[in-house]
Amino acid sequence: MNSRFNPSDGPENKPPHARHGALEGLRVLVAEDTEMVRDLITILLAREKVSVTAVANGIAAIAAAQSEAFDIILMDMNMPMMGGFEATRRIRQSNGPCAGVPIVALTANVTKAEIAQCRRAGMDGHIAKPFNTNALTEAIGKVLFGA
């Protein structure tokens, strides 16, 4: 499977749960320091009628997770000020509305050891970078719906 983003990814190429609107109405927090990637995720999820709040670092992710309820958090691992591992641990230890919300790693690091490190930090899944629409929606669907 080609994991690179393809702008021609149309509805016929989407997984069944996405084609049927299962992601519609979800509230997603995206913590990603690269503006282009934040924008790409926002655009791809907007096509699925998902509400996206995007932040640029782990500190902002913690603040957002403390002040709003989200259905899922997509967390980059390597961000300035505070990375995804520490931000995830702090969200999990909090009493905020997102303490138990699924957190999915956004990472180019996909060895078994690195994925295990994401799990130990409290993450529920991962999305390998680079990704395409299918990979993004499948990872969200798998974590939220077991699809």
MARDO-384189 format. One record per residue: residue number from 0; chain; residue in three letters; x, y, z of N, C-alpha, C, O in turn. Coordinates in pm, 1 decimal. Layout:
(NUM,"A","ALA",(X,Y,Z),(X,Y,Z),(X,Y,Z),(X,Y,Z))
...
This chain:
(0,"A","MET",(84.0,-118.2,0.0),(0.0,0.0,0.0),(88.3,124.1,0.0),(180.9,135.3,80.3))
(1,"A","ASN",(59.7,215.4,-88.8),(134.2,340.1,-96.7),(85.8,431.3,14.6),(-32.9,462.9,21.7))
(2,"A","SER",(176.4,473.9,101.3),(134.5,554.9,216.1),(146.9,704.8,190.5),(122.3,784.2,281.3))
(3,"A","ARG",(183.7,744.8,71.3),(196.6,886.9,42.8),(60.6,948.0,12.6),(-27.2,882.4,-43.6))
(4,"A","PHE",(44.3,1073.9,50.4),(-79.5,1145.6,25.4),(-100.9,1158.7,-124.1),(-9.4,1195.4,-197.9))
(5,"A","ASN",(-220.1,1129.1,-167.8),(-256.1,1141.2,-307.4),(-380.4,1229.1,-314.2),(-487.4,1188.0,-269.4))
(6,"A","PRO",(-367.6,1350.6,-370.3),(-483.1,1440.5,-372.9),(-602.7,1383.0,-447.3),(-714.8,1431.1,-430.2))
(7,"A","SER",(-580.8,1280.7,-529.5),(-692.1,1222.9,-603.5),(-763.8,1114.2,-524.6),(-851.2,1046.3,-578.6))
(8,"A","ASP",(-727.8,1096.8,-396.8),(-799.2,1000.6,-313.7),(-945.6,1041.6,-310.5),(-981.9,1137.8,-242.8))
(9,"A","GLY",(-1026.8,971.6,-380.9),(-1168.1,1005.0,-388.0),(-1249.7,917.3,-295.9),(-1194.8,830.6,-227.7))
(10,"A","PRO",(-1382.2,938.9,-292.8),(-1468.5,864.1,-202.9),(-1463.0,714.2,-227.9),(-1477.8,635.3,-134.6))
(11,"A","GLU",(-1441.9,674.0,-352.8),(-1438.5,531.4,-383.2),(-1317.4,461.7,-322.6),(-1316.7,339.2,-310.2))
(12,"A","ASN",(-1215.4,537.4,-284.7),(-1095.1,480.8,-225.6),(-1097.3,483.8,-73.4),(-1001.7,439.7,-9.6))
(13,"A","LYS",(-1203.7,534.4,-15.1),(-1210.2,547.2,130.4),(-1258.2,417.0,192.4),(-1333.4,342.4,129.8))
(14,"A","PRO",(-1215.4,389.1,315.0),(-1262.9,268.6,382.2),(-1412.8,277.5,406.4),(-1468.0,387.4,410.9))
(15,"A","PRO",(-1479.8,162.9,422.1),(-1626.0,163.2,436.0),(-1678.0,253.5,546.5),(-1777.9,322.4,525.9))
(16,"A","HIS",(-1612.8,255.9,665.6),(-1666.4,339.1,773.9),(-1659.8,486.6,738.9),(-1744.5,563.7,784.0))
(17,"A","ALA",(-1561.2,528.4,659.7),(-1551.7,668.8,620.4),(-1653.1,701.2,511.4),(-1712.7,808.9,512.0))
(18,"A","ARG",(-1673.1,608.2,417.4),(-1769.6,631.2,310.3),(-1909.2,652.2,366.4),(-1988.8,725.7,307.9))
(19,"A","HIS",(-1939.8,589.3,478.1),(-2073.5,598.0,534.5),(-2086.6,708.2,638.9),(-2187.1,714.7,709.6))
(20,"A","GLY",(-1987.1,794.0,649.2),(-1997.0,910.2,735.9),(-1973.3,883.5,882.8),(-2014.3,964.0,966.4))
(21,"A","ALA",(-1908.3,772.9,917.6),(-1887.5,740.1,1058.6),(-1802.5,844.0,1130.2),(-1812.0,857.5,1252.2))
(22,"A","LEU",(-1720.3,917.0,1057.5),(-1635.8,1017.7,1120.8),(-1706.2,1153.0,1132.3),(-1661.6,1240.6,1206.5))
(23,"A","GLU",(-1813.9,1169.3,1060.3),(-1885.7,1296.4,1060.2),(-1925.4,1336.4,1200.9),(-1981.0,1257.1,1276.9))
(24,"A","GLY",(-1895.4,1462.0,1234.1),(-1932.4,1517.1,1362.8),(-1829.6,1495.2,1473.1),(-1845.6,1548.0,1583.1))
(25,"A","LEU",(-1724.7,1418.6,1445.9),(-1621.5,1399.0,1547.5),(-1550.1,1529.8,1576.0),(-1539.4,1617.3,1490.0))
(26,"A","ARG",(-1501.4,1541.0,1698.8),(-1419.1,1656.5,1738.2),(-1278.5,1603.8,1762.2),(-1256.1,1520.7,1850.2))
(27,"A","VAL",(-1183.6,1653.5,1682.0),(-1046.6,1602.7,1683.1),(-949.6,1714.0,1720.9),(-954.8,1824.3,1666.5))
(28,"A","LEU",(-861.7,1683.3,1814.4),(-750.5,1772.1,1848.1),(-627.8,1720.5,1775.4),(-591.5,1603.8,1789.5))
(29,"A","VAL",(-564.0,1806.4,1698.0),(-441.6,1771.3,1626.3),(-327.2,1852.6,1685.9),(-330.2,1975.7,1684.6))
(30,"A","ALA",(-226.7,1783.1,1738.0),(-105.9,1847.7,1790.2),(7.2,1813.3,1694.6),(53.4,1699.3,1690.4))
(31,"A","GLU",(51.3,1911.6,1618.2),(152.0,1890.9,1513.1),(225.4,2022.5,1492.1),(162.5,2126.0,1470.0))
(32,"A","ASP",(359.3,2019.0,1498.8),(434.0,2143.2,1487.6),(452.7,2191.4,1344.3),(476.6,2310.3,1323.2))
(33,"A","THR",(442.7,2104.0,1246.0),(462.1,2144.3,1107.2),(331.2,2197.5,1050.3),(233.8,2123.5,1036.2))
(34,"A","GLU",(329.9,2325.5,1018.2),(207.5,2390.8,972.1),(145.6,2320.4,852.0),(23.8,2303.7,846.0))
(35,"A","MET",(227.6,2279.3,757.1),(176.4,2212.9,636.7),(102.9,2082.8,673.0),(-0.7,2051.8,614.3))
(36,"A","VAL",(155.6,2008.0,768.0),(91.3,1882.8,809.5),(-37.7,1912.5,885.2),(-138.5,1844.8,865.1))
(37,"A","ARG",(-35.1,2013.4,972.4),(-158.5,2054.0,1042.9),(-266.6,2091.0,942.0),(-381.3,2047.7,953.5))
(38,"A","ASP",(-228.7,2171.3,843.2),(-324.6,2213.8,741.7),(-376.9,2095.2,660.9),(-496.2,2088.1,631.5))
(39,"A","LEU",(-289.0,2002.9,625.1),(-328.7,1885.4,548.2),(-429.6,1801.6,626.3),(-532.8,1762.0,572.1))
(40,"A","ILE",(-400.4,1774.8,752.1),(-491.9,1695.4,834.6),(-625.9,1767.2,847.6),(-731.6,1704.8,837.3))
(41,"A","THR",(-621.3,1897.2,870.0),(-744.6,1974.6,882.3),(-828.3,1964.1,755.6),(-949.7,1944.9,763.0))
(42,"A","ILE",(-764.9,1976.4,639.8),(-836.3,1967.1,511.4),(-894.1,1827.9,491.2),(-1010.8,1813.3,455.1))
(43,"A","LEU",(-811.8,1725.0,514.7),(-858.3,1587.6,493.8),(-975.3,1554.6,586.0),(-1071.9,1491.6,543.0))
(44,"A","LEU",(-967.7,1596.4,711.4),(-1075.9,1566.7,804.2),(-1198.9,1654.0,779.4),(-1311.4,1611.1,805.0))
(45,"A","ALA",(-1178.4,1775.0,730.2),(-1293.1,1860.2,696.5),(-1377.2,1795.5,586.8),(-1499.4,1810.2,585.2))
(46,"A","ARG",(-1312.1,1724.2,495.5),(-1385.4,1650.6,390.7),(-1477.1,1545.1,451.2),(-1578.0,1507.8,391.3))
(47,"A","GLU",(-1441.7,1497.4,569.5),(-1521.8,1395.7,638.5),(-1620.5,1460.3,735.4),(-1687.2,1391.2,812.5))
(48,"A","LYS",(-1629.4,1594.1,730.7),(-1718.5,1671.0,818.6),(-1680.7,1654.7,965.6),(-1766.6,1642.0,1052.9))
(49,"A","VAL",(-1549.7,1655.5,990.5),(-1493.5,1645.9,1124.4),(-1453.5,1786.1,1168.5),(-1401.2,1863.9,1088.7))
(50,"A","SER",(-1477.6,1818.3,1294.1),(-1435.6,1945.8,1351.2),(-1293.7,1928.9,1406.0),(-1269.0,1841.5,1489.0))
(51,"A","VAL",(-1201.1,2012.3,1359.7),(-1061.0,2000.0,1397.5),(-1015.0,2124.6,1472.3),(-1038.8,2237.6,1429.5))
(52,"A","THR",(-948.7,2101.1,1584.7),(-875.3,2205.3,1655.4),(-729.1,2167.5,1642.0),(-689.8,2057.7,1681.2))
(53,"A","ALA",(-648.0,2257.0,1586.9),(-507.1,2226.0,1562.0),(-417.5,2315.8,1646.3),(-438.5,2436.8,1654.9))
(54,"A","VAL",(-316.2,2253.7,1708.9),(-218.8,2325.7,1790.5),(-78.5,2284.4,1747.2),(-60.3,2182.2,1681.0))
(55,"A","ALA",(20.9,2365.9,1785.7),(156.7,2347.9,1734.6),(254.7,2281.1,1830.2),(369.8,2257.7,1793.2))
(56,"A","ASN",(211.6,2249.7,1953.0),(306.8,2186.1,2045.2),(232.0,2116.8,2158.4),(110.8,2132.1,2173.2))
(57,"A","GLY",(305.8,2040.7,2237.3),(246.5,1963.6,2345.0),(183.8,2047.0,2454.4),(82.4,2007.7,2512.1))
(58,"A","ILE",(242.7,2161.7,2483.8),(186.3,2249.3,2587.9),(47.9,2298.2,2545.3),(-45.6,2298.8,2625.4))
(59,"A","ALA",(35.4,2338.6,2420.8),(-94.5,2382.5,2369.6),(-193.5,2266.3,2363.4),(-313.4,2286.2,2382.9))
(60,"A","ALA",(-144.7,2146.1,2336.6),(-231.6,2028.1,2333.8),(-289.1,2001.2,2472.4),(-408.1,1972.8,2486.2))
(61,"A","ILE",(-205.3,2010.0,2574.2),(-251.9,1989.8,2711.6),(-356.6,2094.8,2747.1),(-460.7,2062.3,2804.2))
(62,"A","ALA",(-329.3,2219.9,2713.5),(-424.6,2327.4,2743.8),(-558.2,2302.5,2674.8),(-663.5,2318.5,2736.6))
(63,"A","ALA",(-555.1,2263.8,2547.9),(-679.4,2237.5,2475.1),(-753.1,2118.4,2535.1),(-875.2,2121.4,2550.4))
(64,"A","ALA",(-677.9,2012.7,2569.5),(-738.3,1892.2,2626.5),(-796.0,1917.1,2765.4),(-883.8,1842.9,2809.5))
(65,"A","GLN",(-748.6,2019.9,2834.8),(-801.7,2056.2,2966.1),(-927.0,2141.7,2955.1),(-1009.2,2144.2,3046.7))
(66,"A","SER",(-941.7,2211.9,2842.7),(-1051.1,2307.6,2833.0),(-1166.8,2263.2,2743.2),(-1274.8,2322.0,2748.4))
(67,"A","GLU",(-1145.3,2160.7,2661.3),(-1248.7,2115.1,2568.8),(-1255.6,1964.1,2569.8),(-1159.1,1896.4,2605.2))
(68,"A","ALA",(-1370.4,1911.9,2530.6),(-1385.0,1767.4,2513.7),(-1364.8,1734.2,2366.0),(-1425.6,1795.7,2278.4))
(69,"A","PHE",(-1279.0,1636.7,2340.0),(-1255.1,1588.2,2204.9),(-1286.9,1439.9,2199.8),(-1287.7,1372.4,2302.7))
(70,"A","ASP",(-1313.0,1389.3,2080.3),(-1338.5,1246.8,2062.3),(-1209.1,1168.4,2045.7),(-1202.0,1050.3,2079.7))
(71,"A","ILE",(-1106.8,1235.2,1993.1),(-978.2,1171.8,1968.0),(-872.3,1280.7,1956.2),(-901.3,1393.7,1916.9))
(72,"A","ILE",(-748.6,1244.2,1991.1),(-636.0,1337.0,1979.2),(-532.6,1272.8,1887.7),(-495.8,1156.9,1906.8))
(73,"A","LEU",(-486.0,1347.4,1789.1),(-376.9,1304.5,1702.0),(-253.1,1380.8,1746.9),(-250.7,1503.8,1742.2))
(74,"A","MET",(-150.3,1308.4,1790.4),(-36.3,1369.0,1859.2),(95.1,1340.7,1787.8),(137.9,1225.8,1777.0))
(75,"A","ASP",(158.4,1446.9,1739.2),(293.4,1435.0,1682.8),(388.9,1401.9,1797.3),(366.1,1442.0,1911.4))
(76,"A","MET",(494.1,1329.9,1766.7),(588.5,1290.1,1870.8),(695.9,1395.6,1895.1),(733.3,1420.7,2009.6))
(77,"A","ASN",(745.0,1456.7,1789.5),(857.7,1550.1,1800.5),(810.8,1691.9,1774.8),(799.5,1735.7,1660.3))
(78,"A","MET",(783.3,1763.8,1884.8),(739.5,1902.6,1875.0),(825.6,1987.5,1967.1),(881.1,1937.0,2064.8))
(79,"A","PRO",(836.9,2116.5,1936.3),(912.6,2205.0,2026.0),(836.6,2226.5,2156.6),(715.6,2205.0,2164.2))
(80,"A","MET",(908.6,2268.4,2256.9),(854.9,2300.9,2389.9),(814.6,2176.6,2468.7),(855.0,2161.1,2583.9))
(81,"A","MET",(736.1,2088.4,2408.7),(700.8,1962.2,2472.5),(656.5,1864.5,2365.0),(567.3,1894.4,2285.5))
(82,"A","GLY",(718.8,1748.5,2363.1),(686.4,1647.3,2263.6),(561.1,1568.4,2298.6),(500.3,1587.5,2403.9))
(83,"A","GLY",(524.8,1480.6,2208.6),(402.5,1403.1,2221.5),(400.4,1303.3,2335.3),(295.2,1279.9,2395.0))
(84,"A","PHE",(515.9,1243.5,2366.9),(518.9,1147.3,2476.3),(481.8,1213.8,2608.8),(395.5,1165.5,2682.0))
(85,"A","GLU",(547.8,1324.3,2638.0),(522.2,1394.3,2764.9),(381.7,1453.1,2766.7),(313.0,1445.6,2868.6))
(86,"A","ALA",(338.3,1511.2,2655.9),(203.3,1568.1,2650.0),(98.5,1459.1,2673.6),(0.4,1481.2,2744.6))
(87,"A","THR",(119.5,1342.9,2614.6),(25.3,1232.1,2633.7),(21.6,1188.9,2779.6),(-86.0,1170.5,2836.4))
(88,"A","ARG",(138.5,1172.7,2840.3),(143.0,1132.7,2981.4),(67.4,1233.4,3069.1),(-7.3,1194.8,3159.0))
(89,"A","ARG",(87.5,1361.3,3042.0),(21.4,1464.4,3123.8),(-130.1,1467.4,3102.0),(-206.5,1487.5,3196.4))
(90,"A","ILE",(-172.7,1447.5,2978.2),(-317.6,1441.8,2951.4),(-377.5,1321.6,3022.9),(-484.6,1332.4,3082.6))
(91,"A","ARG",(-310.2,1208.2,3017.6),(-359.3,1086.3,3083.3),(-366.6,1102.5,3235.4),(-456.8,1048.1,3299.0))
(92,"A","GLN",(-273.5,1176.0,3293.2),(-269.0,1194.2,3438.8),(-362.9,1303.8,3487.6),(-382.1,1319.4,3608.2))
(93,"A","SER",(-420.6,1378.5,3397.3),(-504.8,1491.9,3434.9),(-644.1,1445.8,3475.3),(-680.9,1329.6,3458.5))
(94,"A","ASN",(-718.7,1538.6,3528.1),(-860.4,1516.1,3557.1),(-946.8,1583.6,3452.0),(-1067.4,1599.2,3471.0))
(95,"A","GLY",(-885.2,1624.0,3340.2),(-956.4,1697.6,3237.0),(-1049.3,1610.1,3154.7),(-1050.2,1487.9,3169.5))
(96,"A","PRO",(-1127.0,1672.9,3068.5),(-1226.8,1601.2,2988.7),(-1166.3,1502.9,2888.9),(-1238.4,1419.7,2833.8))
(97,"A","CYS",(-1036.8,1510.5,2864.6),(-973.6,1422.8,2765.6),(-881.8,1317.6,2826.7),(-808.8,1250.3,2753.9))
(98,"A","ALA",(-883.9,1302.4,2957.7),(-793.2,1208.3,3023.2),(-806.8,1066.4,2968.3),(-707.7,993.7,2960.9))
(99,"A","GLY",(-926.5,1026.3,2930.2),(-948.5,891.7,2878.5),(-974.3,883.9,2729.7),(-1005.8,777.1,2677.4))
(100,"A","VAL",(-961.4,996.5,2661.0),(-987.8,1002.5,2517.1),(-874.9,930.7,2441.3),(-758.5,942.4,2479.8))
(101,"A","PRO",(-907.5,857.2,2335.0),(-801.5,792.8,2256.9),(-702.0,894.8,2201.3),(-740.1,1001.0,2151.9))
(102,"A","ILE",(-574.3,859.7,2210.7),(-467.0,941.8,2155.8),(-391.5,856.4,2055.2),(-350.6,744.4,2085.5))
(103,"A","VAL",(-373.5,910.3,1935.3),(-306.0,839.2,1827.6),(-178.5,915.1,1791.3),(-181.5,1035.8,1767.2))
(104,"A","ALA",(-67.8,843.4,1787.8),(61.2,903.1,1753.0),(67.9,933.8,1604.0),(26.2,853.3,1520.7))
(105,"A","LEU",(120.8,1051.1,1571.9),(156.2,1087.3,1434.8),(308.0,1081.8,1429.3),(375.0,1165.8,1489.3))
(106,"A","THR",(363.1,984.1,1358.2),(507.8,969.0,1364.1),(564.7,899.7,1241.2),(500.9,813.4,1181.1))
(107,"A","ALA",(685.2,939.1,1205.8),(759.0,869.3,1101.2),(834.5,751.4,1161.2),(889.6,669.1,1088.0))
(108,"A","ASN",(837.5,742.8,1293.4),(906.8,635.2,1364.1),(811.2,518.4,1382.8),(721.3,524.4,1466.7))
(109,"A","VAL",(829.8,412.8,1305.7),(733.3,303.3,1307.9),(795.8,166.8,1335.6),(739.4,64.2,1297.4))
(110,"A","THR",(910.7,164.5,1401.0),(965.5,35.1,1439.7),(881.8,-19.4,1554.9),(809.9,55.6,1620.9))
(111,"A","LYS",(891.3,-148.8,1578.6),(815.6,-209.7,1688.1),(849.6,-144.3,1821.7),(761.2,-122.3,1904.5))
(112,"A","ALA",(976.7,-113.5,1842.8),(1018.6,-50.9,1969.0),(957.7,88.0,1983.7),(914.4,125.5,2092.7))
(113,"A","GLU",(954.0,164.0,1875.8),(898.4,299.5,1882.8),(746.8,296.5,1903.5),(692.0,378.8,1976.9))
(114,"A","ILE",(680.4,202.4,1839.2),(536.0,188.4,1858.4),(507.1,145.9,2002.1),(411.4,193.6,2063.1))
(115,"A","ALA",(589.7,56.2,2056.4),(574.3,13.8,2195.9),(593.5,132.2,2290.3),(524.0,142.9,2391.3))
(116,"A","GLN",(687.4,221.2,2258.1),(709.5,340.4,2340.5),(585.2,429.1,2339.0),(549.1,486.9,2441.6))
(117,"A","CYS",(519.7,440.3,2223.8),(395.2,517.8,2214.7),(289.2,456.8,2305.1),(218.2,528.9,2375.2))
(118,"A","ARG",(278.1,325.6,2304.1),(180.0,256.3,2388.9),(209.6,279.6,2537.2),(118.8,305.8,2616.1))
(119,"A","ARG",(337.0,269.7,2574.0),(375.1,290.6,2714.6),(342.0,432.9,2761.3),(311.6,455.3,2878.5))
(120,"A","ALA",(348.2,527.6,2668.8),(316.8,667.0,2703.6),(166.3,688.5,2720.7),(123.5,791.5,2772.7))
(121,"A","GLY",(86.0,590.4,2676.3),(-58.8,601.6,2691.0),(-134.0,620.2,2561.6),(-252.2,654.4,2562.7))
(122,"A","MET",(-66.4,598.0,2448.8),(-132.1,614.5,2318.9),(-203.9,486.9,2278.4),(-165.4,376.4,2316.7))
(123,"A","ASP",(-308.4,505.3,2200.4),(-394.9,394.3,2161.8),(-369.5,343.1,2019.9),(-423.9,239.7,1981.2))
(124,"A","GLY",(-289.4,412.8,1943.9),(-262.1,373.8,1805.9),(-159.5,467.1,1745.9),(-106.1,554.9,1813.7))
(125,"A","HIS",(-132.3,447.1,1616.8),(-37.2,535.5,1549.5),(-72.8,548.4,1401.8),(-135.1,460.6,1342.1))
(126,"A","ILE",(-31.5,659.7,1346.4),(-43.8,687.3,1203.8),(96.7,716.1,1154.4),(162.5,808.7,1202.0))
(127,"A","ALA",(142.0,636.7,1059.1),(276.7,653.1,1006.2),(280.2,770.5,908.0),(192.3,785.6,823.2))
(128,"A","LYS",(382.9,851.8,921.7),(407.3,960.4,826.1),(505.5,908.7,722.0),(597.8,835.3,757.2))
(129,"A","PRO",(489.0,943.8,598.0),(376.5,1019.2,541.1),(252.2,930.4,534.8),(262.4,807.8,535.6))
(130,"A","PHE",(136.1,992.9,528.7),(9.9,920.5,528.8),(-78.1,973.3,417.1),(-50.5,1078.5,359.4))
(131,"A","ASN",(-184.0,899.9,387.0),(-283.3,945.7,290.5),(-419.3,949.6,360.0),(-429.6,917.6,478.5))
(132,"A","THR",(-521.1,987.7,288.2),(-655.0,998.0,345.8),(-698.5,865.9,406.3),(-750.9,862.1,517.6))
(133,"A","ASN",(-676.6,756.6,332.4),(-719.0,625.7,382.0),(-650.2,590.6,512.4),(-715.6,545.3,606.4))
(134,"A","ALA",(-520.0,610.5,519.9),(-446.0,577.0,641.6),(-496.9,657.9,760.1),(-510.3,605.1,870.5))
(135,"A","LEU",(-524.9,784.5,737.7),(-573.5,872.6,844.2),(-710.6,827.9,893.7),(-730.9,810.2,1013.8))
(136,"A","THR",(-804.2,809.8,801.6),(-940.0,772.2,842.6),(-944.5,629.5,897.3),(-1020.8,601.7,989.8))
(137,"A","GLU",(-864.0,538.7,841.8),(-860.6,401.3,892.9),(-807.8,397.9,1036.0),(-862.0,326.4,1120.3))
(138,"A","ALA",(-702.7,474.1,1063.8),(-645.8,475.2,1198.6),(-746.0,532.1,1300.0),(-759.1,479.9,1410.7))
(139,"A","ILE",(-815.0,637.2,1262.4),(-916.0,695.4,1351.3),(-1030.4,596.4,1371.8),(-1074.7,574.4,1484.6))
(140,"A","GLY",(-1077.9,537.2,1262.7),(-1185.8,439.4,1271.0),(-1149.3,318.3,1354.2),(-1231.5,268.0,1430.8))
(141,"A","LYS",(-1026.6,271.3,1339.6),(-980.6,154.0,1415.7),(-980.4,182.3,1565.7),(-1026.2,100.3,1645.3))
(142,"A","VAL",(-928.7,298.1,1603.0),(-920.8,332.4,1744.7),(-1060.1,360.1,1803.4),(-1089.3,318.3,1915.4))
(143,"A","LEU",(-1144.0,428.8,1729.5),(-1273.9,467.3,1784.5),(-1381.1,360.6,1769.8),(-1465.4,344.0,1858.0))
(144,"A","PHE",(-1378.0,287.3,1657.0),(-1488.6,196.9,1625.5),(-1444.8,52.5,1609.1),(-1528.4,-35.0,1586.7))
(145,"A","GLY",(-1315.1,26.0,1620.0),(-1266.3,-109.8,1597.4),(-1278.3,-152.5,1452.7),(-1270.4,-271.4,1421.7))
(146,"A","ALA",(-1297.5,-54.6,1362.4),(-1316.8,-84.7,1219.0),(-1184.7,-112.2,1151.1),(-1181.5,-139.2,1031.0))
